[in-house]
Amino acid sequence: MLSPMGSRTLQSSVISLLSNKKEGYMTKAIGYIRVSTEKQADYGVSMEAQAEKLNAYAMLYDIELVDVVIEQGSAKCLQREGLQSVLARLEAGEAEALIVVKLDRLTRSVADLGKLVDTYFQQFALLSVGEQIDTRSAAGRLVLNVLASVSQWEREVIGERTSAAMQHMRNQNKYTGGRTPYGYNLVDGDLVENDDEQEVIKLVAKYKAKGLSYRKISKVLAEAGYLSRTGRSFTPNRIMQMAA
């Protein structure tokens, strides 16, 4: 059985291990803020809110915030000037960790996040305020990977739903953006059949059923006086699209 003194000593040791801090030592970190628009970069509440959260997090966990880098732009790739400068400064020894408000400020891609973890955040720490992630521990790295995978899954599900909705609209002759398809006119947001163009489409189907090549059909239509919307003869590729 441990003596009262031994019990207190053991308790102190456990607390010291759980805190993951050296006596009198503060982890040096660089904060990274990304805003999506120029307006936010200049005056936006988003930028100010992110900065406040980074500072509060640093104070709460005894982290020395040596600098905060603010960047405006999309997170579609990692080749961003601000982010690359932060990573270079980590490698130069200016700091040991990077802090973000949320992972999506860093990247929205699971693949890119994986690259960062493999390339940088094995040696340096990644801290996320919103997700309470600290990759200085194995548990933190596990949570990071799980959250990133779930985020990617959510985006893919949204993409699938959007694609299905667009296809349904097309099946209902609803306009979904882009060039109005040949054979139709756009009327009050709906696709309405254009009789003259529908006649050309029917001729294409007729000639295709007879075994004519796309090039031959193009020549036949031109000889009969059927022209495209631009006043030119239909190309074999255009004929193929109408026959699909």
N, C-alpha and C positions, 0 to 999 in steps of 0.2 A: 504494500500500500504506500502511495506517495505521501510524504509529509506535506503540511500546508505550504511550506516554502517551495517544495518540489512541484506541487500542483500549480502554484502561481507561475513558476518558471516555465513549466510546460505550456500553460495558457498563453503566456507572453510570446513564446516561440511560435505557437500556432497562429496567433494574431499577426505576428510579423510575416509569416509565410503567406497568409491570405491577402495581406495588404499589397504584396508584390512590389514593395518599395524598399530602396536602400535608405538607411538612416541619413537624414539630411540631404537626400538626393531628389531632384525633380527631373522628370523626363522632359526633354526639350522637343517641342513639336511645332510644325508649321500648319496653320489652318488654310484650308482651300475652300473658296466660295465660288460657285458658278451660278450666274444668272442667265436667263434665256434671251432677254431682249436688251437692246441698247438703253431703253428708258430705265429698266431696272438697274442696269450697271451704273447709270448716272445718279439716279435719285430714288431707286426703288425700295419699297418696304422690305421686299424679299432679301435684299442684300443686307440691310440693317438688322433684320431679324436673325439672319444666319450668323452675323458677326456677334450679336449679343449671346446667342446660344453657345457659340464656340468659346467665348470668354467665360461664361458661367461654368461650362463643363471643365475648362482648364483650372479655374479656381477651386471647384469642388474636388477635383482629383489631384490637386497639387502638381499640375503640369505647367511647365514654363512655355508659354506661347510666344515664340521668338518672332513670328511674323504671320500675317494673314494675306494670302494672295487672292485677288478677286479677278474673275475671268467672265467675259460675256460670250455666249455662243452655245452651240449644240453639243450634246455628249455622244454623238454618233460615232466618234472615233477618239483614239487616245492622243493623236498628234495635235494637241492644243498647246499653244505657247505657254500659258500659265501653268498648266499641269506638268508639262515637261520641265519647266524651270524648277518646280517644287521637287520633282523626282531627282533632278540633277543636284539640288542643294542637299538632299538627303544623302546622296552618294558622296558629296563633298564633306560630309560630317557636320553640317550646320545644325542638324536636328536628327532625332531618332524615330520620330513618328509623324504621321500626317493625320490631321483631324478634319472630318467633314460633318455637316449637319445630318445628311442622309446619304446613303450609297448612291442614289441616282444623281447626286451632284457630281460624283466622280465618274460614273459610267452607267449606262442602261443595258449594257451587253454582258451576258454571263461569260462569253468567251473573252472579252476584254478584261473583265474583272479577274478571271482566272489567270490571264497573262500577268496582270499586276501583282497578284498574290504570289505567283511562281517566280516572278522576276525581281520584285522589290520587297514584298511584305513577308518574306521569309526572314529577311535581315532586319527590316524596319517594321515598325508597328503601324497598323491602320486602325484608327479610332473613329467610330461613328456614333454621334450623339443620339440620333433618333432611334436607331436599332440597338443601342447599348452594346456595341461590338468592340472588342479589344483583342486584336490578333496576337497580343503578347502571350496568350495562352492557347493551348490546343483546343479548348472548349470554344474560345472566341473564333478561331479559324473554322471550326465545324459549323457554328451558327452562321457565320458569314456565307459559307458555301450553300447552306440550306436556304437562307433567305434569298440569295441571288438566283437559285434555281426556281424557287416559287415565283419570284418576280418575272423571270423569263417565261414561265408557264402561263402566267396571267396575261402577258402581252400576246402570246401566241393564241390563247383562247379568244381574246378580243379581236385579233386579226381574223381568225376563222369565222367568228360571228359576223364581222363586218363584211367579209367576202361573201358569206351566205346571203346576207341582206341585200348586197349589191346584185347578186345573181337573181334573187327573187324580183327585184325591181326591174331588171332587164327582161325577165320572163313576162312581166306585166306591162312591157313597153314603157317603162318609166325611164326618164333621162337620168343617167348616173354621172354625167360629166364628160368632158372631152369632146371630140368631134362627133357630130350627129351621124350615126351609121347610115351607109348608103341604103336607099330604099325607104327612108323615113324622113319626116319633117318634125321639128321640135315646135309644139304648140302648147303654150301655157304649162310647160314642164313635162308634157307627155309626148311620147313618140307616136306620130300618126303616119300611116303608110302613104308614101308618095306613089301615085298610080303609075307614072311614067317610069320611075326607077324600078318599081316592082315588076314592070313588064320586062325590063332588061334582065333582072334576076331570074325570071321564069324562062327567058330565052337561053340564058347560060345553063340552067338546069336541063333544058331540053336538048341542047347541043352536047352537053356532057354525057347525057344518057345515050346519045347516038355514038359515043366513042370519040368525039373530036378532042384534040389536044387543046390546052389552054391557049397556046399560040394561035392555033387555027380559029378558035372561037373569037379571039381578039380581032383577027382579020375579018371574019364574017360580020361582026358587029360594026366595025369601022366602015365596011362596004355598004352596010344597010343604013348608015348615018347615025348610029348610036354612039354618043360621046359621053365622056365623064363630066363631072361638075365643073372641071376646069376647061372644058371644051377640047380635050385631047382624047385620043383613042385609048381604050382600056388596055392596060398592060397585062401580060399573062399572070403576073402575081395578083393583080386586082381581080382578075377573072377567078383565080383559085380561091380568093377570100369569099367571093360571092357564091361560089359553088359549095363552100364548106357547110 
